[in-house]
Structures are given as structure tokens and as C-alpha cells.
Amino acid sequence: AQTVTQSQPEMSVQEAETVTLSCTYDTSESDYYLFWYKQPPSRQMILVIRQEAYKQQNATENRFSVNFQKAAKSFSLKISDSQLGDAAMYFCAYRSWTNAGKSTFGDGTTLTVKP
Amino acid sequence: NAGVTQTPKFRILKIGQSMTLQCTQDMNHNYMYWYRQDPGMGLKLIYYSVGAGITDKGEVPNGYNVSRSTTEDFPLRLELAAPSQTSVYFCASSTGQGGQETQYFGPGTRLLVL
């Protein structure tokens, strides 16, 4: 079974600084998706960024980028120029390319942004 | 588009009662999912569906049932509620395939079983 591990339960960053959230996963599949979701206090799950495993190029979305290391099974999220609105719980998630039932989330990292 | 809607937003159940959590999506997505999120934890997949009439178990299906009679609706049924089912329940939908696969989540239903 797939597992997703987020080893940092809590992280903090100063406003305008850069922070990196870690995620490792375990799978025997070669094709899959990886995601980072943001969950603010409203509980709404918001997609931050998506990476397809077959793509070697790291995904970027504005201030958010990932470092995808397929061989190491690592998928970290970098947030640049952190803003107060970035404060939230961040979840790393895995989904099989072919089997929707293989959908696994990590336990999350709570990010605090200090003014 | 409303996206994914869930009702109710909050419910208190007594042990042994039953209820149905409703989920509707208006994006014509084939895939739909039910997750639960316990306090301080990530989401765990309960059931999923790849199209009308097709459902399958996820990681934590015990105590729940689902049906999918239409593309839009994917209700989750709790039979004989137990305190262990106290959680926040999220419904999601997606196209299910291709390079743009993204799960769109509803706002969640908070359930308290006493």
C-alpha cells in the first residue's frame, strides 16, 4: 500500500521569507500524481500544486514550487515570499495514475507565518 | 458553477442512529470520492466511484455505504453510528484521468456522534 509521510508537524516562517515543507512517499507504481493541498481554518481543501510522475520538470505555480525527486520518492514544497495568507495546514497527497482508489494523504504540516 | 456541494454542514447523531450525507457536483465529473478527516490528521478514503453505478471501497469503508445512481450525486450512508465515526467528511470529484487530474473538494460535513 502507498504511504505518504510528512515529517514536520509544524513549521514557521517570517513574512517575505522562504520555507520548504517536506514529503516522502512509498509506492511500487511508476506512474502517479502528487499534490500539495492547503487547508486554512475554514477547512476548505485548496489545490496548491500538482506533479505528474512522468514529468521530470518540477511544477511551479507563482510563489509555490516543488522539488520532485522520483528515485528518492521525495516531493517537497517551497513557498517563496511567504505571506500571512499562506498560514494553513498543508497536505501532501499521492494518487495512482490508473487506480483512483489508491489515494493517500499525509498527516499534514501546520505552517505559521510571523509578521 | 457551484462545484461540489455537501449537506448538512454539521450534525449531531446519537449512537445507533443512521444518516445520509449528501454530495452533489455540477462539473460532469466521472470520479467521486468520500474522505474522512479526524482531528489533526490527513484525509482517509472511505469509498470512491468511477462512474454512475460503479463504486468501490477505499481505505476505511467499515460502517459506511454508498450508491451512485447519477453522475451528479454520491451520497454516503452511515448505519448504526458509533463515536469512532465522529469526524469531518469531505466529498470530492475529479475527471479521473489525464494530465489535469485534480480533485475538487466540497466544504465538508462535521459529524459528532454522542
Chai-1 contact restraints between the chains, C-beta under 6 A:
chainA,res_idxA,chainB,res_idxB,connection_type,confidence,min_distance_angstrom,max_distance_angstrom,comment,restraint_id
A,Y33,B,E101,contact,1.0,0.0,6.0,A-B,restraint_1
A,R43,B,G108,contact,1.0,0.0,6.0,A-B,restraint_2
A,Q44,B,P107,contact,1.0,0.0,6.0,A-B,restraint_3
A,M45,B,F105,contact,1.0,0.0,6.0,A-B,restraint_4
A,L47,B,T102,contact,1.0,0.0,6.0,A-B,restraint_5
A,E52,B,G99,contact,1.0,0.0,6.0,A-B,restraint_6
A,F91,B,G42,contact,1.0,0.0,6.0,A-B,restraint_7
A,A100,B,Y31,contact,1.0,0.0,6.0,A-B,restraint_8
A,A100,B,Y48,contact,1.0,0.0,6.0,A-B,restraint_9
A,A100,B,V50,contact,1.0,0.0,6.0,A-B,restraint_10
A,A100,B,G96,contact,1.0,0.0,6.0,A-B,restraint_11
A,G101,B,Y48,contact,1.0,0.0,6.0,A-B,restraint_12
A,G101,B,D56,contact,1.0,0.0,6.0,A-B,restraint_13
A,G101,B,G58,contact,1.0,0.0,6.0,A-B,restraint_14
A,S103,B,L45,contact,1.0,0.0,6.0,A-B,restraint_15
A,F105,B,G42,contact,1.0,0.0,6.0,A-B,restraint_16
A,F105,B,L43,contact,1.0,0.0,6.0,A-B,restraint_17
A,G106,B,G42,contact,1.0,0.0,6.0,A-B,restraint_18
A,D107,B,M41,contact,1.0,0.0,6.0,A-B,restraint_19
A,D107,B,G42,contact,1.0,0.0,6.0,A-B,restraint_20
A,G108,B,G42,contact,1.0,0.0,6.0,A-B,restraint_21
